[in-house]
Amino acid sequence: MSQISTAIGTPSFHSPLPPGIRSRRLNNGNGLDMHILEAGFEQPGRECVLLLHGFPELAFTWRKVMLPLAAAGYHVVAPDQRGYGLTDGADLRFDGELSQYHLLNLVRDALGLVFALGHSSVAAVVGHDIGSPVAATCALTRPDVFRSVALMSAPYPGVPTFRFDGRKGAEQAARLHQDLAALTPSRLHYQRYFCTPQANGDMLDCTQGLHDFLRAYFHMKSADWPGNTPAPLASASAADLASMPEYYVMQAGKSMPETVASEMPTAEQVSNCSWLPDDELATYTRVFASTGFQGGLQWYRAFASAASQAELLLFAGKTISVPSCFIAGEKDWGIYQSPGAFKAMQSRACTDLRSCDLLPGAGHWVQQEQPEVVVNKLLGFLAGLH
């Protein structure tokens, strides 16, 4: 682990991490020795902007936006979240304690980090992909600390509601997965696959090798892949969900590496990929080769658990009242993968939604594909808070 930390954080090893971003660890008070990247730390008293990554990502994901945000006067902090990267203290076993990955505990991780950094609040918490619901729940539960929120790529539909009709979410989900399996060819939702015991090993030990798997996965979910032409789905039925690309609704019996292998970019496409050149992708490869993916996969299992959903019922009917914004790539199916979520975020879940931007020329990895535009959107949002 120390070798990876050194490779990411010090100039004595080749690294694409820009000068001016430092790497360090600190105790977050919630069981983690948390690894963070930070910029704008030289001057005390700056407001903090907290950046929360998604899957399969790291604090490193934010490398292109950190310095511009710091140049605007902020203390910018990006942690490797629980189960990821160089952060220690999480149970990485498939059969480990799942409750540590419940949404409310991930909020405690963020809250403890803010206090450990010496801040009493942050100007904004920004979450991408599966980091988006964490950021949203931070703003929902502790608006005094997380004074605004920027959600990226994954819309926030709000907290679960009490059910009085006898139906249970788990039963509905099971029926949907049965309907997907009954399609021809039989299909499997990627989140269901991520919850299986074999998913971690599939990705770590895939035939094409970890680096090529990550290359194909990042490529297929980006604007570079011509198959990404997202649009709202008519319903959450199995047939409508199956109209999405196969990295969302897979062919049953195929692993994720097998799913994306057919769309592996050519050597020329890789060479032309300015937003994720091979030396930057190598950082992801190096870290995940050491840690595995199970820590990140536990999030999917925990979020879907009845226990985690029951905890969130404490906040049933509550909305995000702090200023919020949404940023995503126009070519990102993540906007629509949960039918109704995008509309619910705008109509009821966020009561002070200041802007909702879908950026041309970007797919799912919006802060890597279009960092300059993302920075401009974030700074415009932050400026409007004062």
C-alpha positions as CSV (number, residue, x, y, z in Angstrom):
1,M,0.0,0.0,0.0
2,S,2.8,2.5,0.8
3,Q,4.3,1.9,-2.6
4,I,1.0,2.9,-4.3
5,S,0.7,5.9,-2.0
6,T,4.2,7.0,-2.9
7,A,3.5,6.4,-6.6
8,I,0.5,8.7,-6.6
9,G,1.7,11.3,-4.2
10,T,5.4,12.1,-4.6
11,P,7.4,13.5,-7.5
12,S,10.1,10.8,-7.2
13,F,7.8,8.4,-9.0
14,H,6.2,9.0,-12.4
15,S,2.7,10.2,-11.9
16,P,0.2,12.2,-13.9
17,L,-1.0,13.9,-10.6
18,P,-0.5,17.7,-11.2
19,P,1.9,19.6,-9.0
20,G,0.0,21.6,-6.4
21,I,-2.1,18.6,-5.3
22,R,-0.8,16.8,-2.3
23,S,-1.6,13.3,-0.9
24,R,-1.9,12.5,2.8
25,R,-3.8,10.4,5.3
26,L,-5.8,11.3,8.4
27,N,-8.1,9.7,10.9
28,N,-11.7,10.5,10.1
29,G,-13.0,9.5,13.5
30,N,-15.3,6.8,12.0
31,G,-12.9,3.9,11.7
32,L,-10.9,5.0,8.7
33,D,-7.4,6.1,8.0
34,M,-8.5,8.2,5.1
35,H,-6.4,9.0,2.1
36,I,-7.1,12.3,0.5
37,L,-5.9,14.5,-2.3
38,E,-6.1,18.2,-1.6
39,A,-5.4,21.5,-3.3
40,G,-5.5,25.1,-1.9
41,F,-4.3,23.9,1.5
42,E,-1.5,26.5,1.7
43,Q,-3.7,29.3,3.0
44,P,-5.8,28.8,6.2
45,G,-9.4,30.0,6.4
46,R,-10.5,29.0,3.0
47,E,-13.9,27.5,2.5
48,C,-13.8,23.8,1.7
49,V,-15.2,22.0,-1.4
50,L,-15.5,18.2,-0.8
51,L,-15.4,15.9,-3.9
52,L,-16.8,12.4,-3.6
53,H,-16.0,9.9,-6.4
54,G,-18.0,7.0,-7.8
55,F,-17.3,3.5,-9.2
56,P,-14.7,2.4,-10.3
57,E,-13.0,5.6,-9.4
58,L,-10.7,7.2,-6.8
59,A,-9.8,10.6,-5.4
60,F,-7.6,10.7,-8.5
61,T,-10.8,11.1,-10.6
62,W,-10.9,14.7,-9.6
63,R,-7.4,15.6,-10.6
64,K,-8.4,17.9,-13.5
65,V,-10.8,20.1,-11.5
66,M,-9.0,20.5,-8.2
67,L,-6.4,23.1,-9.1
68,P,-8.9,25.4,-10.9
69,L,-11.2,25.3,-7.9
70,A,-8.3,26.0,-5.6
71,A,-7.3,28.9,-7.8
72,A,-10.7,30.4,-7.2
73,G,-10.0,30.4,-3.5
74,Y,-11.2,27.1,-2.1
75,H,-9.7,24.3,-0.1
76,V,-10.4,21.4,-2.4
77,V,-10.5,17.9,-0.8
78,A,-11.1,14.6,-2.6
79,P,-10.9,11.4,-0.5
80,D,-10.6,7.7,-1.5
81,Q,-14.0,6.8,0.0
82,R,-14.7,3.7,2.2
83,G,-13.5,0.5,0.6
84,Y,-11.5,2.3,-2.1
85,G,-7.9,3.1,-2.9
86,L,-5.4,4.0,-0.2
87,T,-8.0,4.5,2.5
88,D,-7.6,1.8,5.2
89,G,-10.0,0.5,7.8
90,A,-12.9,-0.8,5.7
91,D,-13.9,-4.5,5.7
92,L,-13.2,-5.6,2.1
93,R,-14.5,-9.1,2.4
94,F,-17.6,-10.1,0.5
95,D,-19.1,-11.6,3.6
96,G,-17.9,-8.8,5.8
97,E,-20.1,-6.4,7.8
98,L,-22.3,-4.7,5.2
99,S,-23.8,-2.0,7.5
100,Q,-20.5,0.0,7.4
101,Y,-21.4,0.7,3.7
102,H,-24.9,2.0,4.5
103,L,-25.5,5.5,3.2
104,L,-25.8,7.0,6.6
105,N,-22.4,5.6,7.6
106,L,-20.8,7.0,4.4
107,V,-22.2,10.4,5.4
108,R,-20.5,9.9,8.8
109,D,-17.3,9.2,6.9
110,A,-17.6,12.5,5.1
111,L,-18.7,14.4,8.2
112,G,-15.8,13.1,10.2
113,L,-13.4,14.0,7.4
114,V,-14.7,17.6,7.4
115,F,-14.1,18.0,11.1
116,A,-10.7,16.2,11.0
117,L,-9.7,18.8,8.4
118,G,-10.5,21.6,10.9
119,H,-13.6,22.8,9.1
120,S,-17.0,23.2,10.7
121,S,-18.8,23.2,7.3
122,V,-18.1,23.1,3.6
123,A,-19.2,25.4,0.8
124,A,-20.3,22.5,-1.3
125,V,-20.2,18.7,-1.4
126,V,-19.9,17.3,-4.9
127,G,-20.7,13.7,-5.7
128,H,-20.3,11.8,-9.0
129,D,-21.9,8.5,-10.0
130,I,-22.6,6.4,-6.8
131,G,-20.9,9.3,-4.9
132,S,-23.9,11.4,-5.9
133,P,-26.4,9.8,-3.4
134,V,-23.8,10.1,-0.7
135,A,-23.4,13.8,-1.4
136,A,-27.2,14.2,-1.6
137,T,-27.6,12.4,1.8
138,C,-25.0,14.6,3.3
139,A,-27.0,17.7,2.3
140,L,-30.3,16.1,3.3
141,T,-29.2,15.1,6.8
142,R,-26.7,17.8,7.8
143,P,-27.5,21.0,5.9
144,D,-25.7,22.9,8.6
145,V,-22.4,21.3,7.5
146,F,-23.0,20.6,3.8
147,R,-24.2,24.1,2.8
148,S,-24.8,23.2,-0.8
149,V,-24.6,20.1,-3.1
150,A,-23.6,19.4,-6.7
151,L,-24.8,16.1,-8.0
152,M,-23.1,14.7,-11.1
153,S,-24.2,11.9,-13.5
154,A,-26.7,10.2,-11.1
155,P,-29.9,12.1,-10.4
156,Y,-31.2,12.0,-6.8
157,P,-34.9,11.0,-6.6
158,G,-35.3,11.5,-2.9
159,V,-35.4,9.2,0.2
160,P,-37.6,6.1,0.4
161,T,-41.2,6.5,1.5
162,F,-43.3,4.5,3.9
163,R,-45.4,1.9,2.1
164,F,-49.0,1.2,3.3
165,D,-50.1,-1.1,0.4
166,G,-48.3,-4.2,1.6
167,R,-45.8,-4.3,-1.3
168,K,-42.1,-4.3,-0.5
169,G,-39.3,-2.8,-2.6
170,A,-37.3,-6.1,-2.4
171,E,-40.2,-8.0,-3.8
172,Q,-40.6,-5.6,-6.7
173,A,-36.9,-5.7,-7.4
174,A,-36.9,-9.5,-7.4
175,R,-39.9,-9.5,-9.9
176,L,-38.0,-7.1,-12.2
177,H,-34.9,-9.3,-12.2
178,Q,-37.1,-12.3,-13.0
179,D,-38.6,-10.4,-15.9
180,L,-35.2,-9.5,-17.2
181,A,-34.0,-13.1,-17.0
182,A,-37.1,-14.2,-19.0
183,L,-36.2,-11.9,-21.9
184,T,-34.6,-13.4,-25.1
185,P,-31.7,-13.3,-24.7
186,S,-31.8,-13.5,-21.0
187,R,-30.6,-10.2,-19.3
188,L,-29.1,-9.2,-16.0
189,H,-29.0,-5.7,-14.5
190,Y,-25.4,-4.5,-13.8
191,Q,-26.2,-3.7,-10.2
192,R,-27.5,-7.2,-9.6
193,Y,-24.2,-8.5,-11.2
194,F,-22.1,-6.2,-9.0
195,C,-23.8,-7.8,-5.9
196,T,-22.7,-11.3,-6.9
197,P,-19.7,-13.1,-5.1
198,Q,-17.9,-13.5,-8.4
199,A,-18.0,-9.9,-9.7
200,N,-14.7,-8.9,-8.0
201,G,-12.8,-11.9,-9.3
202,D,-14.3,-11.5,-12.7
203,M,-12.9,-8.0,-13.0
204,L,-9.5,-8.6,-11.4
205,D,-8.7,-11.8,-13.2
206,C,-10.3,-11.2,-16.6
207,T,-9.0,-12.6,-19.8
208,Q,-8.0,-9.3,-21.4
209,G,-6.2,-8.1,-18.2
210,L,-7.2,-5.5,-15.8
211,H,-5.8,-2.5,-17.7
212,D,-7.7,-3.4,-20.9
213,F,-10.9,-4.1,-19.0
214,L,-10.8,-0.6,-17.4
215,R,-9.9,0.9,-20.8
216,A,-13.0,-0.7,-22.4
217,Y,-15.2,0.1,-19.5
218,F,-14.3,3.8,-19.3
219,H,-14.5,4.0,-23.1
220,M,-17.9,2.4,-23.4
221,K,-19.5,4.8,-20.9
222,S,-17.9,7.9,-22.4
223,A,-19.0,10.1,-25.2
224,D,-16.3,8.4,-27.3
225,W,-18.5,5.4,-27.7
226,P,-21.0,5.9,-30.6
227,G,-23.5,3.6,-28.9
228,N,-24.4,6.2,-26.3
229,T,-27.5,8.0,-27.4
230,P,-29.5,8.3,-24.2
231,A,-33.1,9.2,-23.9
232,P,-35.8,8.9,-21.2
233,L,-37.2,5.4,-20.8
234,A,-40.9,4.9,-21.1
235,S,-41.1,2.8,-18.0
236,A,-39.1,0.7,-15.5
237,S,-40.3,-2.5,-17.2
238,A,-37.7,-5.2,-18.1
239,A,-38.3,-4.5,-21.8
240,D,-37.6,-0.8,-21.5
241,L,-34.6,-1.3,-19.3
242,A,-33.2,-3.8,-21.8
243,S,-33.1,-1.1,-24.4
244,M,-30.1,0.5,-22.6
245,P,-26.5,-0.5,-23.5
246,E,-25.3,-3.9,-22.2
247,Y,-23.0,-2.3,-19.7
248,Y,-26.3,-1.4,-17.9
249,V,-28.4,-4.4,-18.7
250,M,-26.0,-7.3,-19.4
251,Q,-26.5,-10.5,-21.2
252,A,-27.0,-13.1,-18.5
253,G,-24.0,-15.4,-18.2
254,K,-21.5,-12.8,-19.3
255,S,-19.2,-11.0,-16.9
256,M,-18.7,-7.3,-17.1
257,P,-15.2,-7.7,-18.7
258,E,-16.8,-10.0,-21.3
259,T,-19.5,-7.4,-21.9
260,V,-17.2,-4.5,-22.6
261,A,-14.5,-6.5,-24.4
262,S,-16.3,-6.3,-27.8
263,E,-16.1,-2.5,-27.6
264,M,-12.4,-2.3,-26.8
265,P,-11.1,0.9,-28.5
266,T,-8.4,0.5,-31.1
267,A,-4.8,1.6,-30.5
268,E,-5.5,4.7,-32.4
269,Q,-8.6,5.6,-30.3
270,V,-6.6,5.0,-27.1
271,S,-3.8,7.3,-28.4
272,N,-6.4,10.0,-29.2
273,C,-8.1,9.7,-25.8
274,S,-6.8,13.0,-24.3
275,W,-9.2,12.9,-21.3
276,L,-7.8,9.5,-20.1
277,P,-4.3,8.8,-21.6
278,D,-2.8,5.4,-20.8
279,D,-0.4,6.8,-18.1
280,E,-3.4,8.1,-16.2
281,L,-5.4,5.0,-16.6
282,A,-2.4,3.1,-15.3
283,T,-3.0,4.8,-11.9
284,Y,-6.4,3.2,-11.7
285,T,-5.0,-0.1,-12.8
286,R,-2.2,-0.1,-10.3
287,V,-4.5,0.8,-7.3
288,F,-7.3,-1.6,-8.1
289,A,-4.8,-4.4,-8.8
290,S,-3.7,-3.9,-5.2
291,T,-7.0,-3.4,-3.5
292,G,-9.5,-5.2,-5.7
293,F,-13.0,-3.9,-6.4
294,Q,-14.9,-5.5,-3.5
295,G,-15.0,-2.5,-1.3
296,G,-16.7,-0.5,-4.0
297,L,-19.0,-3.4,-4.9
298,Q,-20.2,-3.5,-1.3
299,W,-21.8,-0.1,-1.8
300,Y,-24.3,-1.7,-4.3
301,R,-25.1,-4.5,-1.9
302,A,-25.6,-2.2,1.0
303,F,-27.6,0.5,-0.8
304,A,-30.1,-2.2,-1.9
305,S,-30.4,-3.8,1.5
306,A,-33.6,-3.6,3.5
307,A,-31.7,-2.4,6.5
308,S,-30.2,0.5,4.8
309,Q,-33.5,1.5,3.2
310,A,-35.2,1.3,6.7
311,E,-32.6,3.7,8.2
312,L,-33.4,6.2,5.5
313,L,-37.1,6.1,6.4
314,L,-36.2,8.4,9.3
315,F,-36.0,11.1,6.7
316,A,-39.1,10.2,4.7
317,G,-40.8,13.3,3.3
318,K,-37.7,15.4,3.8
319,T,-36.2,17.2,0.8
320,I,-32.8,18.7,0.1
321,S,-33.3,22.4,1.1
322,V,-29.8,23.7,0.5
323,P,-28.9,25.1,-2.9
324,S,-28.2,22.3,-5.4
325,C,-27.2,21.8,-9.0
326,F,-26.9,18.8,-11.4
327,I,-24.2,18.3,-14.0
328,A,-24.0,15.4,-16.4
329,G,-22.7,14.5,-19.8
330,E,-25.3,14.7,-22.6
331,K,-24.2,11.2,-23.7
332,D,-24.6,9.7,-20.2
333,W,-27.2,7.0,-19.9
334,G,-26.9,7.4,-16.1
335,I,-29.3,10.3,-16.3
336,Y,-32.1,8.0,-17.3
337,Q,-31.1,4.5,-16.0
338,S,-33.6,4.9,-13.1
339,P,-36.8,5.9,-14.9
340,G,-38.4,8.9,-13.1
341,A,-35.4,9.8,-11.0
342,F,-34.3,12.8,-13.2
343,K,-37.8,14.3,-13.1
344,A,-38.2,13.6,-9.4
345,M,-35.0,15.4,-8.6
346,Q,-36.2,18.5,-10.4
347,S,-39.8,18.4,-9.2
348,R,-39.6,17.4,-5.5
349,A,-36.3,16.0,-4.1
350,C,-34.3,19.2,-4.4
351,T,-36.3,22.3,-3.4
352,D,-33.6,24.8,-4.3
353,L,-32.3,23.3,-7.5
354,R,-30.4,26.2,-9.1
355,S,-29.3,24.6,-12.4
356,C,-29.5,21.4,-14.4
357,D,-26.8,21.1,-17.1
358,L,-26.3,18.3,-19.6
359,L,-22.9,18.9,-21.3
360,P,-22.4,18.3,-25.0
361,G,-19.4,16.1,-25.8
362,A,-19.3,14.3,-22.5
363,G,-20.5,10.9,-21.3
364,H,-20.5,9.4,-17.9
365,W,-17.0,10.6,-16.8
366,V,-18.0,14.2,-17.1
367,Q,-15.4,15.8,-14.8
368,Q,-12.7,13.9,-16.7
369,E,-14.1,14.3,-20.3
370,Q,-15.1,18.0,-19.9
371,P,-13.2,19.4,-16.9
372,E,-13.0,23.0,-18.0
373,V,-16.8,23.2,-18.5
374,V,-17.5,21.4,-15.2
375,V,-15.2,23.8,-13.4
376,N,-17.0,26.8,-14.9
377,K,-20.4,25.3,-13.9
378,L,-19.3,24.6,-10.4
379,L,-17.7,28.0,-9.9
380,G,-20.9,29.7,-11.3
381,F,-22.9,27.7,-8.9
382,L,-20.6,28.6,-5.9
383,A,-20.6,32.2,-6.9
384,G,-24.4,32.3,-6.8
385,L,-24.4,31.2,-3.1
386,H,-22.9,34.5,-1.9
